[in-house]
Amino acid sequence: MGSGAAGAIARIPGRSLRLAILSDTHGDLDARVEQLVTTCDLAIHGGDIGNADILARMQPGLGRVFAVFGNNDVSRQWPERDHDLLRQLPEWVEIALPGGCLVVIHGHQGPARDRHARLRARFPNARAIVYGHSHRLVLDMDLMPWVLNPGAAGRTRTYGGPSCLLLSAGETEWEVEVHRFAFLATRRSKAPVLKRRAARPAKTTRL
């Protein structure tokens, strides 16, 4: 399991940034999610990655990908050639963005019951907390900080199709878009050319 550090902190300057947020690929990144990443400035992976190739395929505009380890990111499940990268993955990462901090953690550190309350208690100064593990897309925005789960971006337990979130972080306003795609029968398909409207955001929330 990743052991480079318990946590990591990064500061990204700017007045507005667009982030692709995904999780639980388990070695298979949906091509349509991969394409959406290219429309963003930064990319986030919430753990259960599967191998280093998944992170290499995530190509945001600013070239920075932040990832944490999940409970399945262990040496016996990763190719040996990728173990150096695996050891560098932190348990959690805090990213200072325009308008506040985003915390990313896989979420397997405790039981599902009261998980959101425990995450809010652990990271009270965040504006939003991203976790994975459950593979279920969740937007819990009734309390602060937000607690967000992008669902699964691969083929394993997608509960309706691979999904991800896009976060637009400005100095005063944050906006979340939900993108879910139909499940494809083929294991790997060529990444389609997507227009922004083709992704059909299911929900947009501002704060």
ABEGO torsion letter per residue (X at the ends): XBAABABBBBBBBEABBBBBBBBGAGGBBBAAAAAAAAABABBBBAEGAGBAAAAAABBBAAGBBBBBBBAABBAAABBAAAAAAAAABBABBBBBBBGEBBBBBAGAABBABGAAAAAAAABAABABBBBBGAGBBBBBAABOBBBBBAEBABABGAGGEBBBBBBBBBAABBBBBBBBBBBBABABBBBBBBBAAAAGBABBBBX
